[in-house]
Each structure stands twice: as C-alpha cells, then as structure tokens.
Amino acid sequence: MTPRDIVEFHNFYNNLYKSAETFHKFLEKNNYYSKLIYSTRNGFYMNKEYFEEKYHIPEIEMMDKSSIVFDVIGITYYYWSIKKESIKLESLSLLNELNQGNRIEIYGADNYMTDYYDDTDEKTLDNIKRSSEDVFQISIIERFKYNIKNEELFEIYLKNYGVIFRI
C-alpha cells in the first residue's frame, strides 16, 4: 500500500463511523431509542467469495430485534428473531418489491452460513420451510451506498421492519 492508499483507507473508515454517529444523533434528537455499538466478526460476499470482517464496524441497534450496520460494502439493515411460521409469501413479495436492486439474505439463527434466499419468493419460502431452523435473520444490503440522508435511511428501515414483523 502506498501512503496515499493508507490515507484513503483511513478516510473511508472514518466516514463510516461519522455516518453512524450522525444517524445515531438524528435518532436521539427525534426521541427514538437506539444504541451505537461496534461489532466484529461480521462478513460479506463479494464476487461469490466470503470475507470475514475481524475489525470493528459501527452498528446501531434498534427496537430489540434489528440494527443498521455501516459496513464496507454499504448500509445493511438486519432484522432478527423472526419465527419460521411468521414468514409469509406476501411478505417476501413485498420485501422484494421494496428493495429492488438491493441484496436480500435470509439466514437461520443457528447457521449463519446458509442463505435461504432464492431467485423466487416461492423457492425462498420452500427453502425456509424445509430448513431445520425455527428462527431467522433477514439482511437487506444497500451495496455501495454510504451517504444516505438520515430521514431516508430511517424510512427504509421502518418500511422493511413493518413488512418483516407485521402480524
């Protein structure tokens, strides 16, 4: 790495943290409870290869079963503790409609390395039903988007939360 590469790398990470801190302050100002933490041992796929992140990345935990991660690959919305029987075909269809162009991943609570999301809603639901998992996590990744306005970020989060956890 050249000295310039190191400076760019440094600035990139500092901007991730700055975005997370700014969004956290936005939530506090609007009286939404959230907790800014720094998580490790996350991972991402790039060109079908998995990369483990052993370094800290900023994460904002919200509403007891969700968070927003400011990651090297973009903004990721995580929703967890979703019971198998709660995942419906209509919800998967709406989730796909709301998130066109974004990567969606669905993992079991026990095995985070198996992605049950498939190319059709029907296949995805069938994968989930066939799995031995009882509880799932859904991740929605806005790849290579880092500077989303706070209001827009919160709106995207809430829309997906409403679809995933609706009764």
C-alpha positions in Angstrom: 0.0 0.0 0.0 1.2 3.5 -0.8 0.9 6.3 1.8 -2.0 7.7 -0.3 -3.8 4.3 -0.2 -3.4 4.4 3.6 -4.9 7.9 3.8 -7.8 6.9 1.6 -8.4 3.8 3.7 -8.3 5.8 6.9 -10.7 8.4 5.5 -13.1 5.8 4.2 -13.4 4.1 7.7 -13.7 7.4 9.5 -16.6 8.4 7.2 -18.4 5.1 8.0 -18.1 6.0 11.7 -19.1 9.6 11.1 -22.2 8.5 9.2 -23.2 6.1 12.0 -22.7 8.7 14.7 -24.7 11.3 12.7 -27.5 8.9 12.2 -27.5 7.9 15.9 -27.7 11.6 16.9 -30.6 12.0 14.5 -32.5 9.2 16.2 -31.8 10.6 19.7 -32.9 14.1 18.6 -36.2 12.6 17.4 -36.6 10.5 20.6 -36.1 7.1 19.1 -34.2 4.7 21.4 -31.1 3.2 19.8 -27.7 2.1 20.9 -24.5 2.7 19.0 -22.1 -0.2 19.2 -19.1 -1.5 17.3 -19.5 -5.1 16.2 -16.9 -7.5 15.0 -16.9 -10.9 13.2 -19.3 -9.9 10.5 -18.8 -10.9 6.9 -19.8 -10.2 3.3 -19.8 -11.8 -0.1 -18.0 -10.2 -3.0 -18.0 -12.0 -6.3 -19.3 -15.2 -4.7 -16.3 -15.2 -2.2 -16.9 -14.8 1.6 -14.9 -12.3 3.5 -14.8 -12.2 7.3 -14.6 -8.8 9.0 -12.4 -9.2 12.1 -12.4 -5.5 12.6 -14.9 -3.2 14.3 -17.7 -1.7 12.3 -20.4 0.8 13.5 -23.8 -0.7 14.2 -26.9 0.9 15.6 -29.2 -1.5 17.5 -32.9 -0.6 17.4 -36.2 -1.9 18.6 -34.7 -5.0 20.4 -34.5 -7.1 17.2 -32.9 -5.1 14.5 -30.0 -3.0 13.6 -28.4 -0.9 10.9 -24.7 -1.6 10.1 -22.5 0.9 8.4 -20.3 -1.5 6.5 -17.5 -1.6 3.9 -20.0 -2.9 1.4 -22.7 -0.3 2.1 -25.6 0.1 4.6 -27.1 -3.2 5.9 -30.4 -3.5 7.6 -30.6 -6.5 10.0 -33.8 -7.9 11.4 -33.6 -10.9 13.6 -35.6 -13.3 15.8 -38.1 -13.9 13.0 -40.1 -17.1 13.7 -40.4 -19.5 10.8 -44.2 -19.5 10.8 -44.2 -15.7 10.6 -42.5 -15.6 7.2 -45.2 -15.5 4.5 -45.2 -15.4 0.7 -46.9 -12.0 0.6 -44.2 -10.5 2.9 -41.4 -11.9 0.8 -43.0 -10.5 -2.3 -43.4 -7.0 -0.7 -39.9 -7.2 0.6 -38.6 -7.8 -2.9 -40.7 -5.0 -4.3 -39.5 -2.5 -1.7 -35.8 -3.5 -2.1 -35.3 -3.8 -5.9 -31.6 -3.6 -6.6 -30.6 -4.4 -3.1 -29.2 -7.8 -1.9 -31.5 -9.7 0.4 -30.2 -12.5 2.6 -32.1 -14.8 4.9 -30.1 -16.9 7.5 -31.1 -19.2 10.2 -30.3 -18.3 13.8 -28.2 -21.4 14.3 -26.3 -21.5 10.9 -25.4 -18.1 9.6 -23.5 -19.6 6.6 -26.7 -20.9 4.9 -28.6 -18.3 2.9 -32.2 -19.4 2.3 -33.0 -16.6 -0.1 -33.6 -17.8 -3.6 -34.5 -16.3 -7.0 -38.2 -16.6 -6.5 -40.4 -15.9 -3.5 -41.8 -19.4 -3.7 -38.4 -21.1 -3.7 -37.3 -18.9 -0.8 -40.3 -19.9 1.3 -39.8 -23.5 0.4 -36.2 -23.3 1.5 -37.2 -21.8 4.8 -40.0 -24.4 5.4 -37.6 -27.3 4.6 -34.9 -26.0 6.9 -34.4 -27.2 10.5 -34.2 -23.6 11.7 -37.0 -22.2 13.8 -35.8 -18.6 13.8 -34.3 -16.5 11.1 -32.5 -13.2 10.3 -33.1 -11.1 7.3 -30.5 -8.8 5.9 -31.0 -6.1 3.3 -27.9 -4.6 1.9 -27.8 -1.4 0.0 -24.5 -2.1 -1.8 -22.0 0.7 -2.2 -24.4 3.3 -0.8 -22.8 5.2 2.1 -24.2 8.6 2.2 -28.0 8.1 2.5 -29.8 11.0 4.2 -30.9 10.2 7.8 -34.5 10.6 7.1 -34.3 8.3 4.0 -32.3 5.7 6.0 -34.9 5.7 8.8 -37.8 5.5 6.3 -36.2 2.5 4.5 -35.5 0.8 7.9 -39.1 1.3 9.1 -40.8 0.1 5.8 -38.8 -3.1 5.9 -39.4 -3.5 9.7 -43.2 -3.2 9.1 -43.2 -5.9 6.4 -41.0 -8.3 8.3 -42.6 -8.0 11.7 -46.2 -7.4 10.7 -48.7 -9.6 12.3 
